[in-house]
Amino acid sequence: MKTESSNLKGINDGYSHIRPLLKYNNKINLNNPVLIVGFLGSGMIGQLGTDYIVEQANLHQIYFIESEYILPGAIYIKKRIRHPARIYANDEGTLCVLICEAPILIDGVFSLVNVIIQRCFRNNVKELIVLEGILKQYFSSFEDSEEKTIILTNENVSEQKENIDKNKESVLKNPDQATNDNLLSPDFAYVGGPAGDLLASCSENNIKCTGILIPTIQGVADHNGTIKAIEALNKFILPISIDVSTLKKRTELIKEKVQETLQSISKQYEKDYKRSGIY
């Protein structure tokens, strides 16, 4: 079922509003899209991953989100001022990406999730995927999990296996295959914040949803973790392939610059210590 963007009105609950961007209001028809969501979280996995997908898939902004609970501000990126919470789509209307690059007040998580769920129903979203960095203490079984990509889904294994060869709609082929592909599906996990509430709301509203979680740490942009998240999308979910080669090159350049900076600081400290006579 196709839904024309030109006929879509803004979604709001009095506190949070999803408003159409007039520039593309008459140009893109949403066709049962997959929606990928990234919030500002640990390792910046969601933010970095969704931003890279928008760039590589040549997506266009179609909505912005205003909320009393999103920290006010503007994002200046690629020489343009943007709203911190945005929704993008491809020309075919089969892929959407929601990016929120500002903190969300805890009191407003329900409001924001509520309007996203309403938008999912209005646009006939067939699957919602959350990219998120997760701290390892939230999982019960975490052996060697630093090398794993954690998959949480509200679809059972038998249902997943039926969809493997059909546009890569399945998240996991089977438990053994998941292990071979460095994927982990734990027996218990807690996902907090907007990402967790959105997954829970999708499940309760019978919307197919998947959480792709990357073990990471707080306070550091995890580019390697972002690469893992996108590779998981390519293997098991997306009907298109996102090239990660550019992201890998950027990651290597960042590593080199960090290493150069550390070496420069080390040399400077060494000179200062010798000059002051401290060893």
Secondary structure as UniProt FT lines:
FT   STRAND          2..4
FT   HELIX           5..7
FT   STRAND          11..12
FT   STRAND          16..20
FT   HELIX           22..24
FT   TURN            25..27
FT   STRAND          29..31
FT   STRAND          34..38
FT   HELIX           42..44
FT   HELIX           45..56
FT   TURN            57..58
FT   STRAND          60..67
FT   TURN            68..69
FT   STRAND          75..77
FT   TURN            78..79
FT   STRAND          80..82
FT   STRAND          85..89
FT   TURN            91..92
FT   STRAND          95..100
FT   HELIX           106..108
FT   HELIX           109..122
FT   TURN            123..124
FT   STRAND          127..134
FT   HELIX           136..138
FT   TURN            143..144
FT   HELIX           145..147
FT   STRAND          149..153
FT   HELIX           157..162
FT   TURN            163..165
FT   TURN            167..168
FT   HELIX           175..180
FT   TURN            181..182
FT   STRAND          183..184
FT   HELIX           193..204
FT   TURN            205..206
FT   STRAND          209..215
FT   TURN            218..219
FT   HELIX           223..236
FT   HELIX           245..276
//
